[in-house]
Amino acid sequence: MERQKAAIRPYYRDKCRRMLDALAAEMPEGTHWTRPSGGLFVWLTLAGERSAEDLLPAAVEEGVAYVAGRSFFVDDSGPGTMRLTFAKESPENIEEGVRRLSRAARR
């Protein structure tokens, strides 16, 4: 198992880096996100009082989807958060997905 983990870490590290670089280049000012030290997800917080749930239809129109973060909170916090994964898609698709998410967020 340790050999397998060592073999896949660079693969996912590169995909994570590509997502973080794309977020920095594309997302509107005031948007924040985590820099994961493990796992396959980035948590993003929209600027201002934006709701990730309200943004989802515009994102889907752009051909990209995410999991709104509110469902991960036990209270009513997190309406402007979303969970983005870099696990499945290619680095190129990750970058394109972030561009599309950015377009939706700028509407």
N, C-alpha and C positions, 0 to 999 in steps of 0.2 A: 504494500500500500504506500509506503514512504517513497519508493521509486516512482510510482505513478503520480503522486502529488508533486514530486520534484519535477517531473516531466511536463506537467500541465500548468504549473505556476507561471512560467514565462508567457505562455499562450494567453492566459487570462490577464496577466499583468499588462501586456500590450493592448489588449482590448479595453481594459480599464483606462489606461493612459490615453488612448484615442478618444474615449468618451469624455474624459475630463478636459482634454485639449479642445474638443469640439464645443463643449459647453462654454468654456472660456472665450472662444472665438465668436460664438453665435448668440448666446442668450442675452436678453435685455438687461440693462443695468439694474442692479438691485436684486437680481436673482442669485441665490446662494445654493451650494451643494456640498455634500460631504466628499472627503477624500478617503475612500475605504482603505482600511489596513488589512482587510480580508473580506471574503464573501464575493458575491457576484452582482451587487446592487449599489447604485448611487442614490442617495436621498436628495431631492431637489426641493427648495422652497421658493415659491414665486415671489416676485417683488410686490410690496404693498399688501393690500387686502384681497388679492386675487384668490379665487377658489379653484383648486385643481379639478374638482368635479364639474364646475361650470366651464372650464377650458376644454374638457375632454371632447365634446362634439366638434369643436373647431380642429382639434388635433386629429381626430378620426377623419375629418374632411381632407386633411393634409396627408392622410395615409400612415399615421403613426398613432400608437396607443401606449398607455402606461397604466399603472395602478395608482389611483388616488390614495393619498396617505391617510386620510381620515379614518379609514377602516382599521388601521393599525394602532389607533389610540383608544385607550379605555374611557377617556373623557371626550369632550367636544373640541379638543384642540386639533391642530394639524390640518385645517381646511385648505391651506395653500401649499401642502406638501404632496409629493408624488415619489413613487419608487420606480426607478429606471433600472433595467437590467442590461448587462453587456454580455450575458452568457451565450446566447444562441446566435446572434447575428454576426456577420463578418465585420471587420473594422470599417470597411467602406459603407456598409449599411448602417452601422452605428453613427457614423458621421452624417450621412444623409438623413437619418432619423432625427438627429439633433437639429439639423437645419430646418426640417419640417416642423418640429416642435417649436422652434424659435419663431417661425412664420406665424404659427397659430397663436403664440403668446403675444406677438406684436400687433395682432388684429385689434 
